[in-house]
């Protein structure tokens, strides 16, 4: 009779662990279809037509700003390329240039992070179109104990940090943290 209780207890604990799983919120995947928003660590290529002294690469600092000549600090965190170009054009138009033509593009994305049951946990450069599986491959692959079916991804969406358990085929974004859990068996 004792071994039946032990099996029943083990099964109930295993099922309780499964019951605690909550799928990622809808915003977790919806953000993948939105325009890219800048954050700390992104390096931007800003071009001001016919102004070679202003055309350069600029890094978004820890506070979320870029230091741009003539206009000083400009907020970049949470903005798209079009929004930042419009803001820079407006600031340059205020006493500096008559009709500035500004374009903004990402020169280098902020890194992503891989933790847990991978061979080389750490920070890696992001490339558009990456999946969690690509990221894990860059980190040296799974350890012998790594759960290869799903990973936990933590990302910041509209200032809120969200974590979701997704298949390894899910896309990642710049700045994501991927955590590979240990498999049970």
C-alpha positions as a printed Julia matrix, in Angstrom:
185×3 Matrix{Float64}:
  0.0    0.0     0.0
  2.88   2.4     0.74
  4.3    2.34   -2.78
  0.86   3.26   -4.22
  0.76   6.3    -1.98
  4.25   7.27   -3.07
  3.29   6.98   -6.75
  0.05   8.92   -6.17
  1.95  11.64   -4.31
  4.58  11.86   -7.07
  1.92  12.13   -9.78
 -0.03  14.77   -7.88
  3.14  16.84   -7.37
  4.04  16.53  -11.05
  0.54  17.58  -12.1
  0.57  20.46   -9.62
  3.78  21.68  -11.23
  2.11  21.59  -14.65
 -0.95  23.43  -13.32
  1.27  26.37  -12.26
  2.27  27.1   -15.84
  0.71  30.26  -17.2
  1.06  30.96  -20.95
  2.61  34.27  -21.95
  0.21  37.24  -22.16
 -1.0   38.26  -25.66
  1.24  41.36  -25.62
  4.26  39.03  -25.4
  3.8   37.89  -29.01
  1.97  40.98  -30.3
  5.12  43.07  -29.79
  6.88  40.94  -32.41
  4.73  42.56  -35.13
  5.29  46.14  -33.96
  8.03  48.48  -35.2
 11.33  48.17  -33.34
 11.68  50.53  -30.37
 15.06  51.77  -29.21
 16.54  51.16  -25.78
 19.87  51.35  -23.96
 22.7   49.7   -25.84
 21.35  50.24  -29.37
 23.78  51.95  -31.75
 21.95  54.14  -34.28
 23.11  55.45  -37.63
 21.69  58.96  -37.98
 22.0   60.67  -41.34
 21.29  64.37  -41.86
 21.21  64.99  -45.62
 23.99  67.35  -46.79
 25.34  67.66  -43.22
 28.36  65.31  -42.98
 29.39  66.78  -39.61
 26.08  65.59  -38.08
 25.88  62.23  -39.85
 27.33  59.58  -37.54
 26.63  56.59  -35.26
 25.21  57.36  -31.83
 24.68  55.02  -28.87
 21.55  55.09  -26.71
 22.93  55.55  -23.19
 21.74  53.91  -19.95
 19.27  56.73  -19.35
 17.74  56.2   -22.83
 19.18  59.31  -24.53
 21.51  60.03  -27.43
 23.93  62.95  -27.32
 23.43  64.71  -30.65
 25.48  67.75  -31.78
 23.78  71.16  -31.58
 20.67  69.9   -29.76
 22.36  68.02  -26.86
 20.42  65.1   -25.29
 17.48  63.63  -27.19
 15.27  60.9   -25.68
 15.42  57.69  -27.75
 14.12  54.96  -25.4
 10.77  53.6   -26.53
 10.8   55.48  -29.84
 10.74  54.08  -33.36
 13.14  55.2   -36.1
 10.48  57.46  -37.65
  9.61  59.07  -34.3
 13.25  59.79  -33.48
 13.94  61.18  -36.97
 10.95  63.54  -36.63
 12.11  64.68  -33.17
 15.65  65.37  -34.39
 14.33  67.22  -37.45
 12.16  69.41  -35.23
 15.03  70.23  -32.86
 17.44  71.0   -35.74
 14.81  73.23  -37.37
 14.75  75.42  -34.22
 17.53  77.82  -35.2
 20.12  75.44  -36.65
 19.02  74.19  -40.1
 16.38  75.51  -42.48
 14.82  72.21  -43.63
 16.7   69.22  -42.17
 16.19  65.81  -43.77
 16.93  63.24  -41.05
 16.9   59.45  -41.25
 17.54  56.96  -38.44
 18.37  53.26  -38.68
 19.81  50.67  -36.31
 23.54  50.24  -36.81
 23.85  47.57  -34.08
 21.09  46.13  -31.9
 21.42  45.81  -28.13
 22.48  42.32  -27.02
 20.35  39.42  -25.81
 21.22  37.18  -22.87
 21.18  33.4   -22.45
 21.18  31.74  -19.02
 20.56  28.36  -17.48
 21.34  24.97  -18.97
 23.52  26.1   -21.9
 27.25  25.55  -22.37
 28.26  29.24  -22.47
 25.74  31.48  -20.71
 26.26  35.17  -21.41
 25.54  38.2   -23.55
 25.48  37.93  -27.35
 24.88  40.27  -30.31
 21.33  40.22  -31.68
 20.56  39.67  -35.36
 17.01  40.3   -36.66
 15.01  37.13  -37.29
 16.64  35.07  -34.53
 14.75  32.35  -32.71
 15.39  31.03  -29.21
 16.98  27.96  -30.81
 19.43  30.16  -32.77
 20.32  32.02  -29.58
 20.96  28.77  -27.7
 23.16  27.52  -30.57
 25.24  30.71  -30.32
 25.59  30.05  -26.58
 27.16  26.64  -27.32
 23.97  24.57  -27.27
 22.12  22.79  -24.48
 23.86  21.02  -21.63
 22.98  17.36  -21.06
 20.36  18.5   -18.53
 18.81  21.27  -20.66
 15.1   21.2   -21.5
 15.11  21.31  -25.31
 11.37  21.74  -25.87
 10.63  25.13  -24.25
 12.44  28.12  -22.76
 11.48  31.06  -20.57
 11.92  34.44  -22.26
 11.87  37.68  -20.29
 11.31  40.89  -22.26
 10.36  44.45  -21.54
  7.15  45.61  -23.22
  6.01  49.22  -22.78
  8.06  49.55  -19.6
  6.68  46.33  -18.09
  8.83  43.21  -17.66
  7.04  40.05  -18.83
  8.14  36.42  -18.83
  6.63  33.65  -20.91
  7.39  30.0   -21.55
  7.59  29.43  -25.29
  8.84  26.74  -27.71
 12.45  27.05  -28.84
 11.18  27.94  -32.33
  9.74  31.26  -31.08
 11.39  34.48  -32.29
 13.37  36.63  -29.88
 13.95  40.38  -29.76
 16.97  42.47  -28.92
 17.32  42.78  -25.16
 15.52  39.49  -24.38
 16.79  37.17  -21.66
 16.43  33.49  -22.51
 16.48  30.99  -19.66
 16.89  27.28  -20.4
 15.42  25.2   -17.59
 16.64  21.85  -16.4
 14.57  18.93  -17.69
 12.9   16.65  -15.2
 13.86  13.31  -16.77
